[in-house]
Amino acid sequence: MRTSGKTAALITVLLTALAACTSTPPPPVVTSPVAQSSTPAVPAASQIVIGVDDIGGGYNPHNLADQSTITTALSQMLLPSVFRPDEQGEYQLDTTLMRSAEVTSTEPFTVTYLIRPDASWSDGAPIAVEDFVYLADSMRDQPGAVQPAGYRLISNIQPSEGGKGVQVTFSQPYPGWKTLFSNLLPQHLLKDAPGGWQSALQDSFPAYGGPFSIKIRDNARGEIILERNERYWDKPAAVDQIVLRRSDAAGLAGALRSGNDQFVMSRTDAAGLNQFQALGPAVRLQTVASPRLAEVLLRPANGPLVDERVREAVAAIIDRGKLIDEGADGGPSAGLRADAQVLAPSWPGYAPTIPAGYGVPDPAKAERLLTEAGYVKEAGIWRKDGKALTLVVASPGQQEPYAGMAKELSTELIAAGVQVNRLNPQPRDLFANLLALPVSQGSTTPTGNTGAVGVDIAVVPVPAGGDPATVLASTFGCRPGQSTPSANVSVIPANPAAICDESLQKTIEEALTGAKPLPEALTELEPKLWAQHVAVPLFQLADTLATGQGISGLTAGPPMLGPFGEAVNWTRIGR
């Protein structure tokens, strides 16, 4: 019988299906090689982690209220400066910002600055003459500014070269002119900002003019992450990120031990130093003096301390050694006792000028002086006309070491029969308001209630870096014209101590303008300043720089500024 075509086709399909069910493997699959991607893998970001005590603001390096290690660090990495000190403390032109800066006339004293055409803020706005004007005006007029004396000599600022040229004219010669216009601020973003100058940089930076920018600021986590500023016009940072991380002493030492932190900048006490020393030779320890002195200011401003006998009596009550022990607490500042009125202990040429026995309690002297001033001690309290001698003692918030020293000082005064009202206002309120309340000019007697709470004694940081003659004039000098009042009027103090003494002002101005050499001026002024009993210097603030593993290019940096000015050159190694 013959099989039909349909039947044959069906048999063929069945046989093929049966063959597929057998164990015979299929032929190998031939594939083409996978083409390599033309885009390389993105490497992990290089990161340097730095342990610090705190990251809290504000960050305005020109405000007394904002003075701190973190503010000094950030300003060096984020803001442009005309001059920067080198490792020996000599001011050198910063050519990443400037083409030139030189004295172009002596009558009148004139400095001409030329800014690089490509220098700009991170938002694209040029760094220009407006930024110079904004800083000069703010430093001259705003209370609580850091070392304003040089800016108060500026009489005019003129633009040229489309704003990239700046001609600054001074009312008098100013040898310290190279210290001006450091850490310029973006005028176009700050001039109309809410809160004005006093709120500038309170929480962050609106723009950057340095090799880094802020990527993240997380106060809850205690961390600020900086990254390379991609709009920076000069040498780019060698590292991608820098992390500033807050911790306590144990945490800082532990992070160094584990290698999580590459180095630490910390205001250590004796216990903290011991923890770092226990890490052994793998961690290098250095003391980095800060541009700040811890001082007690006995302010002759509208209250009992206008009477110099009362000031001297209070100075005789104060146990300076106890205050230093309380504030330094066995840390690096313990070796930097401030025994002069103007020069800081780490400054070249510093020498103690403190009178013998000064700062040692002398109860008999205090009682004699208070009695001469008309006070009577009744039931353990000094009184005059039935009113207790009461002094307002203030420190900036709860900041240490100032809060602890203010507490110790108050205890000493109370034990001697002086009543105390302690204040802990926020730093900006203290420096810009309470220490800037108008004081009587040309009067030697208290002016009574001014309508606000005045501060008699302030336990505060006082700037100590830069040009020493400018430090002298900013700390103890008068505003222009203030030393020769035509009437008994109230004026805003020229300095936090509220001192303006006509008998001292001539020598202070001669030192500031170079008419008298600074050593000669200090020889004359130091005994008189101690005799004023207005400023009781305690010690210079200092940090411990603890360097671990994993970083190259780190040094202690210029005097009183620390390592952060060279952050653009740091590299991460060993990862």
C-alpha positions as CSV (number, residue, x, y, z in Angstrom):
1,M,0.0,0.0,0.0
2,R,1.4,3.4,-0.9
3,T,1.7,6.1,1.7
4,S,0.2,9.5,0.9
5,G,2.2,12.8,1.0
6,K,0.3,14.1,4.1
7,T,1.1,11.0,6.0
8,A,4.8,11.2,5.2
9,A,5.0,14.8,6.4
10,L,3.3,13.9,9.7
11,I,5.8,11.1,10.3
12,T,8.7,13.5,9.7
13,V,7.4,16.0,12.3
14,L,6.9,13.2,14.9
15,L,10.5,11.9,14.4
16,T,11.9,15.4,14.8
17,A,10.0,15.9,18.1
18,L,11.3,12.5,19.4
19,A,14.8,13.5,18.5
20,A,14.5,16.6,20.6
21,C,13.6,14.6,23.7
22,T,16.8,12.5,23.6
23,S,19.9,13.3,25.7
24,T,22.0,14.3,22.8
25,P,23.2,17.9,23.6
26,P,22.5,20.7,21.1
27,P,25.4,22.1,19.1
28,P,27.4,24.8,20.9
29,V,26.1,28.4,20.7
30,V,28.7,30.7,19.0
31,T,28.7,34.3,20.4
32,S,30.6,37.4,19.4
33,P,32.9,39.1,22.0
34,V,31.3,41.9,24.1
35,A,32.5,45.3,22.9
36,Q,34.4,47.2,25.6
37,S,32.7,50.5,26.8
38,S,34.4,53.7,25.6
39,T,33.6,55.3,29.0
40,P,36.0,54.4,31.8
41,A,34.8,53.5,35.3
42,V,34.5,56.5,37.6
43,P,37.1,56.3,40.4
44,A,36.2,56.7,44.0
45,A,36.5,60.3,45.2
46,S,39.7,61.0,47.1
47,Q,38.8,62.3,50.5
48,I,40.6,63.7,53.5
49,V,38.8,63.6,56.9
50,I,39.7,66.1,59.6
51,G,38.5,65.8,63.2
52,V,37.5,69.1,64.9
53,D,35.8,70.1,68.2
54,D,32.9,71.9,66.5
55,I,31.5,73.0,63.2
56,G,29.0,75.6,64.4
57,G,28.7,79.0,62.8
58,G,29.0,81.9,62.2
59,Y,31.8,81.9,59.7
60,N,32.5,85.6,59.2
61,P,36.3,85.9,59.8
62,H,35.8,89.7,60.3
63,N,33.4,89.4,63.2
64,L,34.7,89.1,66.7
65,A,31.7,86.9,67.5
66,D,32.7,84.3,64.9
67,Q,36.3,83.8,65.9
68,S,37.1,80.1,66.0
69,T,39.3,77.4,64.5
70,I,36.5,76.3,62.1
71,T,36.0,79.9,60.9
72,T,39.8,80.3,60.3
73,A,39.9,77.0,58.4
74,L,36.9,77.7,56.2
75,S,37.9,81.3,55.3
76,Q,41.4,80.1,54.1
77,M,39.9,77.5,51.8
78,L,36.8,79.3,50.5
79,L,37.6,83.1,50.4
80,P,40.1,85.1,48.4
81,S,42.8,87.3,49.9
82,V,45.1,90.0,48.5
83,F,48.1,88.9,50.7
84,R,48.7,85.8,52.8
85,P,51.4,85.2,55.3
86,D,54.1,82.6,54.5
87,E,55.6,80.1,56.9
88,Q,57.7,82.8,58.6
89,G,54.6,85.1,58.9
90,E,55.7,87.5,56.2
91,Y,52.9,88.7,54.0
92,Q,53.2,87.7,50.3
93,L,51.0,88.7,47.4
94,D,48.5,86.0,46.5
95,T,48.9,85.7,42.8
96,T,45.9,83.3,42.5
97,L,43.8,86.5,43.0
98,M,46.1,89.5,42.3
99,R,48.2,90.8,39.4
100,S,49.9,93.4,41.7
101,A,49.4,95.5,44.8
102,E,51.8,98.3,45.6
103,V,52.2,101.8,47.2
104,T,51.9,104.2,44.3
105,S,52.0,107.5,46.2
106,T,53.1,108.7,49.7
107,E,51.3,112.0,49.7
108,P,48.6,111.1,50.1
109,F,49.4,107.5,51.0
110,T,47.9,105.4,48.2
111,V,47.9,101.8,47.3
112,T,46.9,100.5,43.9
113,Y,45.6,96.9,43.5
114,L,45.2,95.1,40.2
115,I,42.9,92.0,40.3
116,R,43.3,89.1,37.9
117,P,40.7,89.4,35.1
118,D,39.7,85.7,35.5
119,A,39.1,85.9,39.3
120,S,35.4,85.4,40.0
121,W,33.0,84.2,42.6
122,S,31.5,80.7,42.2
123,D,28.3,82.2,40.8
124,G,30.2,83.8,38.0
125,A,30.3,87.4,39.3
126,P,33.8,89.0,39.0
127,I,35.8,89.7,42.1
128,A,36.1,93.4,41.8
129,V,36.4,96.8,43.4
130,E,32.9,96.5,44.9
131,D,34.1,93.7,47.2
132,F,36.9,95.9,48.4
133,V,34.5,98.8,49.1
134,Y,32.0,96.6,50.9
135,L,34.7,95.1,53.3
136,A,36.3,98.5,54.0
137,D,33.0,100.2,54.8
138,S,31.8,97.3,57.0
139,M,35.0,97.1,58.9
140,R,35.1,100.9,59.5
141,D,31.4,101.3,60.6
142,Q,30.2,98.0,62.0
143,P,30.6,97.2,65.7
144,G,32.4,94.0,66.7
145,A,34.8,94.0,63.7
146,V,38.2,92.3,64.0
147,Q,41.0,94.9,64.0
148,P,39.3,97.8,62.2
149,A,42.0,100.4,62.9
150,G,43.6,100.1,59.4
151,Y,40.3,100.4,57.6
152,R,39.5,103.6,59.6
153,L,42.5,105.3,57.9
154,I,41.0,104.7,54.4
155,S,39.6,108.0,53.0
156,N,38.7,107.0,49.5
157,I,38.5,104.0,47.1
158,Q,38.4,104.5,43.3
159,P,37.9,101.9,40.6
160,S,39.8,101.5,37.4
161,E,40.2,98.9,34.6
162,G,36.5,98.0,34.6
163,G,36.5,97.3,38.3
164,K,39.6,95.1,38.3
165,G,41.7,98.0,39.4
166,V,41.3,99.4,43.0
167,Q,43.0,102.6,44.1
168,V,42.9,103.1,47.9
169,T,43.8,106.4,49.5
170,F,44.6,106.7,53.2
171,S,44.3,109.8,55.5
172,Q,47.7,108.9,56.9
173,P,50.6,106.6,56.1
174,Y,49.9,103.0,57.0
175,P,52.8,100.5,57.1
176,G,50.5,97.6,57.9
177,W,48.5,98.0,54.7
178,K,49.3,94.4,53.5
179,T,47.1,93.0,56.2
180,L,44.0,94.7,54.7
181,F,41.5,93.0,52.3
182,S,42.1,89.4,53.5
183,N,39.1,87.1,53.2
184,L,37.1,89.3,50.7
185,L,33.3,88.7,50.8
186,P,30.9,88.8,47.8
187,Q,29.3,92.3,48.0
188,H,26.7,91.6,45.4
189,L,25.2,88.8,47.6
190,L,25.6,90.3,51.0
191,K,24.9,94.0,50.7
192,D,21.1,93.6,50.7
193,A,21.0,90.3,52.6
194,P,18.5,90.0,55.5
195,G,20.3,90.9,58.7
196,G,23.0,92.8,56.9
197,W,26.6,92.6,57.9
198,Q,25.9,91.1,61.3
199,S,24.2,88.1,59.8
200,A,26.7,87.6,57.0
201,L,28.0,84.0,56.9
202,Q,25.9,83.1,60.0
203,D,25.1,79.7,58.6
204,S,27.1,79.2,55.4
205,F,28.8,81.0,52.5
206,P,26.6,82.4,49.6
207,A,29.6,82.1,47.1
208,Y,33.2,81.0,47.1
209,G,36.4,82.5,45.7
210,G,38.8,79.8,46.7
211,P,39.8,76.3,45.6
212,F,36.9,74.6,47.5
213,S,33.2,75.0,48.0
214,I,30.8,73.6,50.5
215,K,28.8,70.5,49.3
216,I,27.1,69.6,52.6
217,R,26.8,71.3,56.0
218,D,25.0,69.0,58.4
219,N,25.0,70.4,61.9
220,A,23.0,67.5,63.3
221,R,25.6,65.0,62.2
222,G,28.4,67.4,62.9
223,E,29.9,67.4,59.4
224,I,30.9,69.8,56.7
225,I,31.9,68.4,53.3
226,L,34.0,70.5,51.0
227,E,34.5,69.6,47.4
228,R,36.7,71.0,44.6
229,N,35.4,74.3,43.4
230,E,34.9,73.5,39.7
231,R,34.7,77.3,38.8
232,Y,38.1,78.1,40.5
233,W,40.3,79.7,37.9
234,D,43.7,78.7,39.2
235,K,45.3,75.5,40.3
236,P,42.6,72.9,41.1
237,A,42.6,71.1,44.5
238,A,44.6,67.8,44.4
239,V,41.9,66.1,46.5
240,D,38.3,65.8,45.6
241,Q,36.7,66.3,49.1
242,I,37.7,67.5,52.5
243,V,35.5,66.5,55.4
244,L,35.4,68.4,58.7
245,R,33.9,66.1,61.3
246,R,32.9,67.0,64.9
247,S,33.7,64.7,67.8
248,D,34.7,64.7,71.5
249,A,38.2,64.0,72.7
250,A,37.8,60.2,72.8
251,G,36.2,60.2,69.4
252,L,38.9,62.2,67.9
253,A,41.6,60.0,69.3
254,G,39.7,56.9,68.2
255,A,39.3,58.2,64.6
256,L,43.0,58.8,64.4
257,R,43.8,55.3,65.7
258,S,41.5,53.6,63.2
259,G,42.7,55.8,60.3
260,N,39.2,57.2,59.7
261,D,40.6,60.7,60.3
262,Q,43.8,61.8,58.7
263,F,44.4,64.6,61.2
264,V,42.8,66.5,64.0
265,M,42.7,70.2,65.1
266,S,41.4,70.3,68.7
267,R,41.5,72.7,71.6
268,T,42.6,69.9,73.9
269,D,42.8,69.8,77.6
270,A,45.2,67.7,79.7
271,A,43.0,64.6,79.3
272,G,42.8,65.0,75.5
273,L,46.5,65.5,75.2
274,N,47.0,62.2,77.1
275,Q,44.7,60.4,74.7
276,F,46.6,61.6,71.7
277,Q,50.0,60.9,73.3
278,A,48.8,57.3,74.0
279,L,48.6,56.7,70.3
280,G,52.4,56.6,70.1
281,P,54.8,57.7,67.4
282,A,52.3,57.0,64.6
283,V,50.6,60.3,65.4
284,R,52.6,63.5,65.3
285,L,51.6,66.3,67.8
286,Q,52.2,70.0,67.3
287,T,50.8,73.1,69.1
288,V,49.3,75.6,66.7
289,A,48.8,79.0,68.4
290,S,45.6,80.9,67.4
291,P,45.2,84.6,66.6
292,R,43.2,85.1,69.8
293,L,43.9,86.0,73.4
294,A,41.5,85.1,76.3
295,E,41.1,88.3,78.3
296,V,39.1,89.9,81.1
297,L,37.9,93.4,80.1
298,L,37.1,95.7,83.0
299,R,35.1,98.2,81.0
300,P,35.0,101.9,82.0
301,A,31.6,102.2,80.3
302,N,28.7,104.0,82.2
303,G,28.9,101.9,85.3
304,P,31.0,101.5,88.5
305,L,34.2,100.7,86.6
306,V,34.3,104.2,85.2
307,D,36.0,105.0,88.5
308,E,39.6,103.8,88.1
309,R,39.8,103.1,91.8
310,V,37.0,100.6,91.5
311,R,38.7,99.0,88.5
312,E,42.0,98.7,90.4
313,A,40.1,97.2,93.3
314,V,38.4,94.6,91.1
315,A,41.8,93.8,89.5
316,A,43.1,93.2,93.1
317,I,40.3,90.7,93.7
318,I,40.9,88.7,90.6
319,D,43.0,85.5,90.9
320,R,44.5,85.5,87.5
321,G,46.3,82.2,88.0
322,K,43.0,80.4,88.8
323,L,41.4,81.9,85.7
324,I,44.2,80.6,83.5
325,D,44.1,77.2,85.1
326,E,40.3,77.1,84.6
327,G,40.6,78.1,80.9
328,A,43.7,76.3,79.7
329,D,42.9,73.2,81.7
330,G,46.3,71.7,81.1
331,G,46.1,72.0,77.3
332,P,48.5,73.7,75.0
333,S,47.3,77.2,76.1
334,A,48.8,76.5,79.5
335,G,52.3,77.2,78.0
336,L,51.1,80.4,76.4
337,R,50.4,82.7,79.3
338,A,49.8,86.3,78.0
339,D,52.0,88.5,80.2
340,A,52.0,91.5,77.9
341,Q,49.2,93.8,76.8
342,V,49.7,93.9,73.0
343,L,52.0,91.2,71.7
344,A,50.8,87.6,71.9
345,P,53.1,85.0,73.5
346,S,53.8,83.3,70.1
347,W,54.7,86.5,68.3
348,P,58.3,87.3,67.5
349,G,59.8,89.8,69.9
350,Y,57.3,89.0,72.6
351,A,58.5,89.7,76.2
352,P,56.6,89.8,79.5
353,T,55.8,93.3,80.7
354,I,53.4,92.4,83.5
355,P,54.2,94.2,86.8
356,A,55.5,92.2,89.7
357,G,52.6,90.8,91.8
358,Y,49.9,91.7,89.2
359,G,47.0,89.2,89.1
360,V,47.7,87.9,92.6
361,P,44.7,88.6,94.9
362,D,45.3,91.4,97.4
363,P,42.2,91.7,99.6
364,A,43.7,94.6,101.7
365,K,44.4,96.7,98.6
366,A,40.9,96.0,97.3
367,E,39.3,97.1,100.5
368,R,41.4,100.2,100.7
369,L,40.5,101.3,97.2
370,L,36.8,100.6,97.5
371,T,36.8,102.6,100.7
372,E,38.5,105.5,99.0
373,A,35.8,105.3,96.3
374,G,33.1,105.8,98.9
375,Y,32.0,102.2,99.5
376,V,31.3,100.6,102.8
377,K,31.2,96.9,103.6
378,E,27.9,96.0,105.3
379,A,27.0,92.5,106.2
380,G,29.7,91.3,103.8
381,I,28.5,93.4,100.8
382,W,30.1,96.5,99.5
383,R,27.6,99.4,99.3
384,K,27.6,103.0,98.3
385,D,24.6,105.4,99.1
386,G,22.7,102.3,100.2
387,K,23.2,100.5,96.8
388,A,25.2,97.3,96.6
389,L,28.2,97.3,94.3
390,T,26.9,95.1,91.5
391,L,28.8,94.2,88.3
392,V,27.5,92.6,85.1
393,V,29.8,89.8,84.0
394,A,29.3,88.5,80.4
395,S,30.8,85.9,78.2
396,P,29.9,84.8,74.6
397,G,27.1,82.2,75.1
398,Q,28.3,78.9,76.5
399,Q,31.5,79.0,74.6
400,E,34.5,77.6,76.3
401,P,36.9,78.5,77.8
402,Y,35.1,81.8,78.4
403,A,32.0,80.6,80.2
404,G,34.0,78.6,82.7
405,M,36.3,81.5,83.4
406,A,33.4,83.9,83.8
407,K,31.9,81.5,86.4
408,E,35.1,81.3,88.3
409,L,35.5,85.1,88.2
410,S,32.0,85.6,89.5
411,T,32.7,83.3,92.3
412,E,35.8,85.3,93.3
413,L,33.9,88.6,93.2
414,I,31.0,87.3,95.2
415,A,33.4,86.0,97.9
416,A,34.9,89.5,98.1
417,G,31.6,91.2,98.7
418,V,30.7,92.3,95.1
419,Q,27.4,91.2,93.8
420,V,27.3,89.8,90.3
421,N,24.8,89.5,87.5
422,R,26.0,86.9,84.9
423,L,25.0,87.1,81.3
424,N,25.6,84.6,78.5
425,P,24.2,86.3,75.4
426,Q,24.7,84.9,72.0
427,P,28.1,86.0,70.7
428,R,26.8,88.3,68.0
429,D,24.5,90.0,70.5
430,L,27.4,90.5,72.9
431,F,29.9,92.0,70.5
432,A,27.6,93.9,68.2
433,N,25.1,95.2,70.8
434,L,26.0,94.9,74.4
435,L,29.6,95.8,74.0
436,A,28.7,98.5,71.5
437,L,26.2,100.5,73.7
438,P,27.1,104.2,73.7
439,V,29.4,105.3,76.5
440,S,29.9,108.8,77.9
441,Q,32.7,110.7,76.2
442,G,34.8,113.2,78.1
443,S,33.3,112.2,81.5
444,T,34.9,110.5,84.5
445,T,31.7,109.7,86.3
446,P,29.1,107.1,85.5
447,T,26.2,108.3,83.3
448,G,23.6,106.2,85.0
449,N,21.0,104.0,83.3
450,T,21.3,104.0,79.5
451,G,18.1,102.1,79.1
452,A,19.8,98.8,78.3
453,V,21.8,96.3,80.3
454,G,25.5,97.3,80.1
455,V,28.4,95.0,80.5
456,D,30.9,95.9,83.2
457,I,33.2,92.8,82.8
458,A,33.6,90.8,79.6
459,V,35.4,87.5,79.5
460,V,36.1,87.2,75.8
461,P,38.5,86.5,72.9
462,V,40.6,89.4,71.7
463,P,42.3,89.3,68.3
464,A,46.1,89.0,68.3
465,G,47.3,88.2,64.8
466,G,48.3,90.4,61.9
467,D,50.1,93.7,62.2
468,P,51.0,94.4,65.9
469,A,50.5,98.2,65.6
470,T,47.0,97.5,64.2
471,V,46.3,95.2,67.1
472,L,47.4,98.0,69.5
473,A,45.2,100.6,67.8
474,S,42.2,98.3,67.5
475,T,42.3,97.1,71.1
476,F,43.1,100.3,72.9
477,G,42.7,103.2,70.4
478,C,39.9,105.7,69.8
479,R,37.9,106.2,66.7
480,P,39.1,109.1,64.5
481,G,38.3,112.3,66.4
482,Q,37.0,110.6,69.5
483,S,39.9,111.4,71.7
484,T,39.3,115.2,71.6
485,P,35.5,115.6,72.3
486,S,34.0,119.1,72.0
487,A,31.2,118.2,74.4
488,N,30.2,115.6,76.9
489,V,28.4,113.3,74.4
490,S,27.7,109.6,74.2
491,V,29.5,107.6,71.5
492,I,29.8,104.0,70.3
493,P,32.9,102.5,71.8
494,A,35.9,102.2,69.5
495,N,36.8,98.8,70.9
496,P,35.2,96.1,73.1
497,A,37.0,97.4,76.2
498,A,35.3,100.8,75.8
499,I,38.6,102.5,76.4
500,C,39.6,105.8,74.7
501,D,42.4,107.7,76.6
502,E,43.6,111.0,75.1
503,S,46.9,110.6,77.0
504,L,47.6,107.3,75.2
505,Q,46.1,108.1,71.8
506,K,49.0,110.2,70.3
507,T,51.5,107.3,70.8
508,I,49.0,104.7,69.5
509,E,48.5,106.8,66.3
510,E,52.3,107.2,65.9
511,A,52.8,103.5,66.1
512,L,49.9,102.8,63.7
513,T,51.2,105.3,61.1
514,G,54.9,104.4,61.4
515,A,55.9,107.8,62.9
516,K,57.2,105.9,66.0
517,P,58.8,102.4,65.9
518,L,56.5,99.9,67.6
519,P,59.1,98.7,70.1
520,E,59.6,102.3,71.3
521,A,55.8,102.9,71.5
522,L,55.3,99.7,73.5
523,T,58.0,100.6,75.9
524,E,56.1,103.7,76.6
525,L,52.6,102.3,76.5
526,E,52.8,98.9,78.2
527,P,53.2,100.2,81.8
528,K,50.4,102.7,81.3
529,L,48.1,100.0,79.9
530,W,48.7,97.8,82.9
531,A,48.0,100.8,85.2
532,Q,44.7,101.4,83.4
533,H,43.4,98.0,84.8
534,V,41.1,97.7,81.7
535,A,42.5,94.6,80.1
536,V,43.6,91.6,82.1
537,P,45.2,89.2,79.5
538,L,45.2,85.6,80.4
539,F,46.5,83.3,77.7
540,Q,46.8,82.7,74.0
541,L,44.3,80.2,72.5
542,A,46.0,77.2,70.9
543,D,45.0,74.0,69.2
544,T,46.7,70.6,69.1
545,L,47.4,69.5,65.5
546,A,47.5,65.7,65.6
547,T,48.6,64.2,62.3
548,G,47.9,60.5,61.6
549,Q,48.3,58.4,58.4
550,G,47.0,58.9,54.9
551,I,47.9,62.5,54.1
552,S,50.7,64.2,52.2
553,G,51.5,67.9,52.0
554,L,50.3,68.9,55.5
555,T,52.3,71.4,57.6
556,A,51.5,73.4,60.7
557,G,51.1,76.4,58.4
558,P,51.8,80.2,58.9
559,P,52.0,81.5,62.5
560,M,48.5,81.8,64.1
561,L,46.7,80.5,61.0
562,G,47.2,76.8,61.0
563,P,47.5,74.3,58.1
564,F,44.4,75.1,56.0
565,G,45.8,77.7,53.6
566,E,47.7,74.9,51.8
567,A,44.8,72.5,51.5
568,V,44.8,72.8,47.7
569,N,48.1,70.8,47.8
570,W,47.0,68.0,50.2
571,T,46.8,64.5,48.7
572,R,45.4,61.3,50.1
573,I,47.9,58.4,50.3
574,G,47.7,54.8,51.2
575,R,44.2,54.0,49.7
